[in-house]
Amino acid sequence: MEKLLRKEMTLGKIRPVKYDKAESEEAEIYRYLDMELGDFKHSRSGCRYLLTAIEIGTKTTHKLIKITDLYSKVAEIYNTKPVNVERSIRYCLHPHGWANKEFIYRAIEQIQYNKF
């Protein structure tokens, strides 16, 4: 994994700190989900599927990706069916009033372009 440097303030002094780019991307997705969903339950399977779908979407280079393709890719990773992925994500988002496609596309766009 690529190591990057960033500056960290410590008692008025600036020093370089190494961190993993992959870890920072995942932390950014978690931060976005916590901001949008509030009481985001990390242990639910739907939330894990949602996190993985957003992660795959942010790493995809072409702008348009079918939501069903995302469900298929997530289902392969977790060894389940795409319909189970869709249902679990729907149950995760439903209490917050979001539709799957709407939330996932919005999250991907905002995380890719750091608009949140």
SULDA-V987163 format. One record per backbone hydrogen bond with DSSP energy under -1.0 kcal/mol. NH is the residue of the N-H (numbers start at 1). CO is the residue of the C=O. Records with the same first field share a line. If there is no record, write none. Layout:
NH: CO  CO
This chain:
4: 19
6: 17
8: 15
10: 13
13: 10
15: 8
17: 6
19: 4
21: 2
24: 20
25: 21
26: 22
27: 23
28: 24
29: 25
30: 26
31: 27
32: 28
33: 29
34: 30
35: 31
36: 32
37: 33
38: 34
39: 37
40: 38
48: 44
49: 45
50: 46
51: 47
52: 48
53: 49
54: 50
55: 51
56: 52
57: 53
58: 54
59: 55
70: 66
71: 67
72: 68
73: 69
74: 70
75: 71
76: 72
77: 73
78: 74
80: 75
85: 81
86: 82
87: 83
88: 84
89: 85
90: 86
91: 87
92: 88
93: 89
94: 90
96: 93
97: 94
98: 93
103: 99
104: 100
105: 101
106: 102
107: 103
108: 104
109: 105
110: 106
111: 107
112: 108
113: 109
115: 110
